[in-house]
Amino acid sequence: MTATSPAEQASSKDKVFIFDTTLRDGEQSPGASMTLEEKLQVAELLDDMGVDIIEAGFPIASNGDFESVREIAKRSKKAVIAGLARAIHADIDRCGEAVRHAERGRIHTFVSTSPIHLKYQMNKSEDEVLAIIADTVARARNLIDDVEWSAMDATRTPIEYLCRTVEAAIKAGATTINLPDTVGYATPDEYKAMFMEIRNRVPDADKAIFSVHCHDDLGLAVANSLAGVAGGARQIECTINGLGERAGNAALEEIVMALRTRADVLPYTCAVAPRMLTRASKLVSAVSGFPVQYNKAIVGKNAFAHESGIHQDGMLKNAETYEIMRPEDVGVKSTSLVMGKHSGRHAFKDKLKELGYELGQNALEDAFRRFKDLADRKKNVYDEDIEALVEDEIATAGEGAKVIALTVIAGTGGPQKAILTMDINGRHETREATGDGPVDATFKAIRAICPHTATLSLYQVHAVTEGTDAQAEVSVRLEANGRIATGKGADTDTLVASARAYVAAMNKLSLRQQSANPGALMAG
């Protein structure tokens, strides 16, 4: 069988190789260091999901980095395992030692090429750097067949000199040429044109795979990466969640889904299994300690969430109205219709049905009105909030007495005062009362409007959801003449919920007593 070169493999099916550098460039984010066990976990998942090349670390950086690269190399099943090395013999030798245990290993060496780097960082001339490239790439190639060479700060390097460096690297044995946008400076048109010109001008350019590596300083990392592919590159270097130095790298999940979703204008394939993207995102977030922003493309909490009533209505009719990808394609269970102040009746009715409630039109309108009021007061409306709201609505439906307004004056000075307005069969009555605490004052105000003989045997409060804006659900039990009734009330204001619960219990008890002995409970 005749072996095909990497370049031939890529061009045969226009495959794009995914080079993940989460464990190297990603870990260089301040505060993102990972333990050996965490790195092994991430590497195993990357291997399982079909990443072609895993850059496992920078072996010369520390003994820990060397050990992690070596251990990942030993355990890899399918992916090429790469280590990074500066253009220094000791770096290259150390890297070769670390990756030699892999079924397929790679040494990735780099050197600066831009005038600003040569002057201030390298303190070398152009010719001196060319000699370094030839020497160090050849040394790496003597250790391993798969050598990648990177021109650091390629996008700020004059094209004539960049051509000379690439030619030197290929001549010395580099099989992959990476032209990174190291500082996130390029625009897509510039980056694409750079690859096209290099590939056209450099002799034997077809003997190597060209690679993109873009940083997100201007928010263009993914766009530039795809532009580089359009210019002839067939390897994309990226990280999970876009983790990386400064503003980060091109996000692997965005690259993969862009290729998949827009295959009409991006006619390339990659081997990464998209259904594992969310899982990988959560793992990297957990081990790095870097949370994923809610509106992050593909893997953010809100990536498949909709609150706008217009959007929710469209989603319920046809998901393609507002989603260009299916959530299950990236490992998300389903679309989330977030209930909030922007939600419409259609979404609210659908949510009620999902929760097991079928309300008549009038009851639905009342529940929807109360939901909107709650959403204006509460940042997040959860399913439990809606359940409490609807159950409270059902419990108070058709009652003779209802709470209309409540004002409580409380503090350490005491006594506390409650001013309460109630609807009694269509008639509004207001009373005020003082008590030993705001709840006692509120209940006394209720009894002032609706005198009765029942005693309070239970008063219980619990939060429906988390947070300081959580709804309080209050349970009240009243007893009179051997009969017991329990009422519930829910509101973000605990005192309003208490008043509603007390009145609900009072109404139930009144109905039961009146059926046996009219007027027995309520004296007024």
DACORMO-V23461 format. One record per pair of residues at least 12 apart in sequence whose ideal C-beta (glycine too) atoms are under 8 Angstrom apart, sorted by the first residue. I is the first residue (numbers start at 1). J is the second residue. D is the distance in whole Angstrom. If there is no record, write none. Layout:
BEGIN
I:J:D
I:J:D
END
This chain:
BEGIN
5:175:8
5:207:7
6:175:6
6:176:7
6:208:7
6:209:5
7:206:6
7:207:6
7:208:6
7:209:6
7:234:8
10:209:6
10:234:4
10:235:8
11:234:7
13:269:6
14:234:8
14:267:6
14:268:5
14:269:7
15:234:7
15:268:7
15:269:5
15:270:7
15:271:8
16:229:6
16:234:6
16:235:7
16:236:6
16:259:7
16:268:5
16:269:7
16:270:5
17:52:4
17:53:6
17:209:7
17:211:8
17:234:6
17:235:4
17:236:7
17:270:7
18:50:8
18:51:5
18:52:5
18:53:7
18:235:8
18:236:6
18:238:7
18:252:7
18:255:7
18:256:7
18:270:5
18:271:7
18:272:5
19:51:8
19:52:7
19:53:4
19:55:7
19:82:8
19:211:7
19:235:5
19:236:7
19:237:4
19:238:7
20:46:5
20:51:5
20:53:7
20:54:5
20:55:7
20:237:8
20:238:7
20:239:7
20:240:7
20:252:6
21:55:4
21:213:8
21:237:6
21:238:7
21:239:6
21:244:8
21:249:7
22:42:6
22:46:7
22:239:4
22:240:5
22:243:6
22:252:8
22:284:6
23:39:6
23:42:6
23:43:6
23:54:7
23:55:7
23:56:5
23:57:6
23:68:8
23:72:8
24:55:4
24:56:7
24:57:5
24:58:6
24:84:6
25:55:7
25:237:8
25:239:6
25:243:8
25:244:5
25:245:7
25:249:6
26:239:4
26:240:7
26:243:4
26:244:5
26:249:7
26:284:7
26:288:7
27:39:8
27:57:7
27:243:8
27:288:8
28:244:7
28:245:5
29:243:6
29:244:6
29:245:6
29:248:7
29:288:7
29:290:7
31:289:6
31:290:8
32:243:6
32:288:4
32:289:7
32:290:6
34:287:5
34:288:6
35:287:8
36:64:7
36:67:6
36:68:5
36:71:7
38:287:4
39:56:7
39:57:7
39:68:5
39:72:7
40:68:7
40:71:6
40:72:7
40:75:7
41:283:7
41:287:7
42:240:8
42:280:8
42:283:6
42:284:6
42:287:6
43:56:6
43:72:4
43:75:7
43:76:7
44:75:7
45:276:7
45:279:7
45:280:6
45:283:6
46:79:7
46:240:8
46:280:7
47:76:6
47:77:5
47:78:6
47:79:5
48:77:8
48:276:7
49:272:6
49:273:5
49:276:4
49:277:8
49:280:6
50:78:8
50:270:8
50:271:4
50:272:5
50:273:5
51:79:6
51:252:8
51:271:8
51:272:6
52:79:6
52:80:6
52:235:8
52:270:8
52:271:6
53:79:6
53:80:4
53:81:8
53:82:6
53:106:7
53:235:7
54:72:7
54:76:7
54:79:5
54:80:7
54:81:6
54:82:7
55:82:5
55:83:7
55:84:6
55:108:6
55:237:8
56:68:6
56:69:4
56:72:4
56:73:7
56:81:5
56:82:7
56:83:6
56:98:8
56:99:8
57:69:4
57:72:8
57:83:6
57:84:7
57:98:8
58:83:7
58:84:5
58:85:8
59:83:5
59:84:8
59:85:7
59:91:8
59:94:5
59:95:5
59:97:7
59:98:4
59:99:8
60:85:7
60:86:7
60:88:8
60:90:7
60:91:5
60:94:5
60:95:7
66:94:7
66:97:8
66:98:5
69:81:7
69:83:5
69:95:8
69:98:4
69:99:6
70:97:8
70:98:5
70:99:8
70:101:6
72:102:8
73:98:6
73:99:5
73:100:7
73:101:4
73:102:4
73:105:6
74:101:5
74:102:7
76:102:5
76:103:6
76:104:8
77:103:8
79:104:8
80:102:7
80:104:4
80:105:7
80:106:5
80:146:7
81:99:5
81:102:4
81:104:7
81:105:6
81:106:7
82:99:7
82:105:7
82:106:4
82:107:7
82:108:5
82:148:7
83:95:4
83:98:5
83:99:5
83:105:8
83:106:8
83:107:6
83:108:7
84:108:5
84:109:8
84:110:7
85:107:6
85:108:7
85:109:5
85:110:8
85:140:7
86:109:7
86:110:7
86:111:8
87:109:6
87:110:7
87:111:4
87:132:5
87:133:7
87:136:4
88:136:7
89:136:7
89:139:6
91:109:7
92:107:6
92:109:6
92:136:6
92:139:5
92:140:5
92:143:7
93:139:8
93:143:7
95:107:5
95:108:8
95:109:8
95:140:8
96:140:7
96:143:4
96:144:6
99:144:7
100:143:8
100:144:7
104:146:7
105:144:6
105:146:7
106:144:7
106:146:4
106:147:7
106:148:6
106:176:8
107:140:4
107:143:7
107:144:5
107:146:7
107:147:5
107:148:7
108:147:8
108:148:4
108:149:8
108:150:7
108:178:8
109:136:6
109:137:7
109:140:5
109:147:7
109:148:7
109:149:6
109:150:7
110:149:7
110:150:4
110:151:7
110:152:5
110:178:8
111:129:6
111:132:6
111:133:6
111:136:7
111:150:8
111:151:7
111:152:6
112:129:7
112:151:8
112:152:4
112:153:6
113:129:7
113:151:4
113:152:7
113:153:6
113:154:6
113:157:4
113:161:7
113:162:6
113:165:5
114:152:8
114:153:4
114:154:8
114:156:4
114:157:5
115:156:8
115:157:7
115:158:7
116:153:7
116:156:7
117:152:7
117:153:5
126:161:6
126:164:8
129:165:7
130:164:6
130:165:7
130:168:5
133:149:7
133:165:6
133:168:5
133:169:5
133:172:7
134:168:5
134:171:7
134:172:5
135:172:8
137:149:5
137:168:8
137:169:5
137:172:4
137:173:6
137:174:5
138:172:4
138:173:6
140:173:8
141:172:7
141:173:3
141:174:8
145:175:7
146:175:6
146:176:8
147:173:6
147:174:5
147:175:6
147:176:7
148:174:7
148:175:7
148:176:4
148:177:8
148:178:6
148:211:7
149:169:4
149:174:4
149:176:7
149:177:6
149:178:7
150:178:4
150:179:8
150:180:6
150:211:8
150:213:7
151:165:5
151:166:7
151:169:8
151:177:8
151:178:7
151:179:6
151:180:7
152:180:7
152:182:5
153:180:8
153:182:5
153:183:7
154:179:4
154:180:6
154:181:7
154:182:7
154:194:7
155:179:8
155:180:8
155:181:5
155:182:7
155:183:8
155:185:5
155:186:4
155:190:7
155:191:7
155:194:7
156:183:7
156:185:6
159:194:7
159:197:6
159:198:7
162:179:7
162:194:8
162:198:6
163:197:8
163:198:6
163:201:5
163:202:5
166:179:8
166:198:6
166:202:5
166:205:7
167:202:5
167:203:6
167:204:8
170:202:7
170:203:8
170:204:5
170:205:7
170:207:6
170:208:5
171:204:7
174:208:6
175:207:8
175:208:6
175:209:7
176:208:6
176:209:5
176:210:8
176:211:6
176:235:6
177:205:8
177:208:5
177:209:7
177:210:5
177:211:7
178:210:8
178:211:4
178:212:8
178:213:5
178:235:8
178:237:7
179:194:7
179:195:7
179:198:7
179:210:7
179:211:7
179:212:7
179:213:8
179:228:8
179:233:8
180:212:7
180:213:4
180:214:7
180:215:8
180:237:7
181:212:8
181:213:7
181:214:4
181:215:6
181:221:8
181:224:6
182:213:8
182:215:6
183:215:6
183:217:6
184:214:7
184:215:4
184:216:6
184:217:3
184:218:5
184:220:7
184:221:7
184:246:7
184:247:6
185:217:7
185:218:7
186:214:8
186:220:7
186:224:6
187:220:7
187:224:7
188:220:7
188:223:5
188:224:5
188:226:8
188:227:4
189:227:7
191:212:7
191:214:8
191:224:5
191:227:5
191:228:5
191:231:7
192:227:4
192:228:6
192:230:5
192:231:4
193:231:7
194:231:7
195:210:6
195:212:8
195:228:5
195:231:3
195:232:5
195:233:5
196:231:5
196:232:6
198:210:7
199:231:8
199:232:5
209:233:8
209:234:5
209:235:5
210:228:8
210:232:6
210:233:4
210:234:7
210:235:7
211:233:6
211:234:8
211:235:4
211:236:7
211:237:6
212:224:7
212:225:5
212:228:4
212:229:7
212:233:5
212:235:7
212:236:5
212:237:7
212:250:8
213:237:4
213:249:7
213:250:8
214:228:7
214:237:8
214:249:7
214:250:5
215:244:7
215:245:7
215:246:7
215:247:7
215:248:7
215:249:6
216:242:6
216:244:8
216:246:8
216:247:4
216:248:5
216:249:7
216:250:7
217:246:6
217:247:5
219:247:8
221:242:7
221:247:8
221:248:7
221:249:6
221:250:4
221:251:7
222:250:5
222:251:6
222:254:5
222:255:6
222:258:7
224:250:7
225:238:7
225:250:4
225:255:6
226:255:7
226:258:6
226:266:6
229:266:7
229:268:6
234:268:8
236:250:7
236:255:6
237:249:7
237:250:7
238:250:4
238:251:6
238:252:4
238:255:5
239:251:7
239:252:6
240:252:5
240:253:7
240:280:5
240:281:6
240:283:8
240:284:4
241:253:7
241:281:6
241:284:6
241:285:6
241:290:7
241:292:6
241:296:7
241:299:7
242:254:7
242:296:8
243:284:6
243:288:6
243:290:6
251:296:8
251:297:7
251:298:7
252:272:7
252:277:8
252:280:8
253:277:4
253:280:8
253:281:6
253:297:8
253:298:4
253:299:5
253:330:7
254:297:5
254:298:6
255:270:8
256:270:6
256:272:5
256:274:6
256:277:7
257:274:6
257:277:7
257:297:8
257:298:5
257:325:6
257:329:8
257:330:7
260:274:6
260:325:8
260:329:8
261:324:6
261:325:6
274:329:5
274:330:5
274:331:8
275:328:7
275:329:7
275:330:7
275:331:5
276:331:6
277:298:6
277:299:6
277:330:5
277:331:6
278:299:5
278:330:5
278:331:4
278:332:5
279:331:5
281:298:8
281:299:4
282:299:8
298:325:8
298:330:6
299:330:7
302:338:8
303:327:8
303:332:8
304:323:7
304:327:4
304:332:6
304:334:8
304:335:5
304:336:6
305:335:8
305:336:4
305:337:8
305:338:5
306:322:6
306:335:7
306:336:7
306:337:6
306:338:7
307:337:8
307:338:4
307:339:7
307:340:5
307:342:5
307:343:6
308:342:5
308:343:8
309:342:6
309:343:5
309:344:3
309:345:8
309:346:7
309:347:6
310:344:7
312:337:5
312:343:6
312:344:6
312:346:7
312:347:4
313:344:6
313:346:5
313:347:7
315:335:6
315:337:7
316:337:8
316:346:6
316:347:7
316:350:6
319:335:6
323:335:7
337:350:7
337:351:7
339:351:6
339:371:7
339:375:7
339:381:5
339:382:8
339:383:8
339:386:6
340:375:5
340:380:7
340:381:6
341:372:7
341:375:4
341:376:6
343:371:8
343:375:7
345:364:8
345:368:6
348:367:8
348:368:5
348:371:6
349:364:6
351:383:8
351:386:6
352:364:8
352:367:7
352:386:7
352:390:7
355:383:6
355:386:6
355:387:6
355:390:8
357:390:5
359:390:7
363:393:7
363:394:8
363:397:7
366:393:6
366:397:8
367:389:7
367:390:5
367:393:5
370:389:6
370:393:6
371:386:7
371:389:6
374:389:6
374:471:7
374:492:7
377:469:7
377:492:5
378:469:5
378:470:8
378:471:7
378:492:6
379:467:8
379:469:6
380:465:8
380:467:7
380:469:8
382:464:8
382:465:5
384:464:5
384:465:5
384:471:8
385:464:6
385:465:6
385:471:5
385:490:8
388:464:5
388:471:6
388:473:5
388:490:4
389:471:8
389:490:6
391:488:7
391:490:7
392:488:6
392:489:6
392:490:5
392:500:7
392:504:8
395:487:7
395:488:6
395:504:5
396:500:7
396:503:8
396:504:6
396:507:8
399:503:7
399:504:7
399:507:4
400:424:7
400:425:5
400:507:6
400:510:7
401:422:6
401:423:7
401:424:5
401:425:8
401:449:8
401:450:6
401:503:5
401:506:7
401:507:6
402:422:6
402:423:4
402:503:7
403:420:7
403:421:8
403:422:6
403:496:7
403:499:5
403:500:5
403:503:6
404:421:4
404:422:6
404:423:5
404:428:6
405:420:7
405:421:4
406:418:7
406:419:7
406:420:5
406:421:8
406:442:7
406:493:8
406:495:6
406:496:6
406:499:5
407:419:4
407:420:8
408:438:5
408:441:7
408:442:6
408:495:5
410:437:8
410:438:4
414:436:8
415:434:4
415:435:6
415:436:7
415:441:7
416:434:7
416:435:6
416:436:8
416:437:6
416:438:5
416:440:7
416:441:5
417:432:6
417:433:7
417:434:5
417:441:6
418:432:7
418:433:6
418:434:8
418:435:7
418:438:7
418:441:4
418:442:4
418:444:7
418:445:4
418:495:8
419:431:8
419:432:4
419:445:7
420:432:7
420:433:8
420:442:7
420:445:4
420:446:6
420:448:8
420:449:7
420:499:7
422:446:7
422:449:5
422:450:7
422:503:7
424:449:7
424:450:7
429:449:5
430:449:8
431:445:5
431:448:4
431:449:5
432:445:6
432:448:8
433:445:4
433:447:8
433:448:5
438:495:6
439:459:7
439:495:7
439:498:5
442:495:6
442:498:6
442:499:5
442:502:8
443:456:7
443:498:8
443:499:8
443:502:6
446:499:7
446:502:6
446:503:6
446:506:7
449:524:8
450:503:8
450:506:6
450:522:6
450:524:6
451:522:7
451:523:4
451:524:5
452:480:7
452:506:6
452:509:8
452:510:7
452:521:5
452:522:5
452:523:6
453:480:6
453:481:8
453:520:8
453:521:6
453:523:7
454:478:4
454:479:6
454:480:4
454:506:7
454:509:6
454:521:6
455:478:7
455:479:5
455:480:7
456:476:7
456:477:7
456:478:6
456:502:8
457:477:5
457:478:7
457:479:5
457:484:7
458:475:7
458:476:7
458:477:4
458:486:7
459:474:7
459:475:8
459:476:6
459:477:8
459:498:7
460:474:7
460:475:4
460:476:8
461:473:7
461:474:5
461:475:8
461:494:6
461:497:8
461:498:7
464:490:7
469:492:6
470:492:7
471:490:5
471:491:6
471:492:5
471:497:8
472:490:7
472:491:6
472:492:7
472:493:7
472:494:4
472:497:5
473:488:6
473:489:7
473:490:5
473:497:7
474:488:7
474:489:5
474:490:7
474:494:7
474:497:4
474:498:5
474:500:7
474:501:4
475:487:7
475:488:5
475:501:6
476:488:8
476:489:8
476:498:7
476:501:4
476:502:5
476:504:7
476:505:5
477:505:6
478:502:8
478:505:4
478:506:6
478:509:5
480:509:6
480:513:6
480:520:8
480:521:6
481:513:7
481:517:8
481:520:6
481:521:8
483:509:6
483:512:5
483:513:6
484:509:8
485:505:5
485:506:8
485:508:4
485:509:4
485:512:6
486:505:6
486:508:8
487:500:8
487:501:5
487:502:7
487:503:7
487:504:3
487:505:3
487:506:7
487:507:7
487:508:6
488:501:5
488:504:6
489:501:4
489:502:8
489:503:8
489:504:6
506:521:8
509:521:6
510:522:5
END
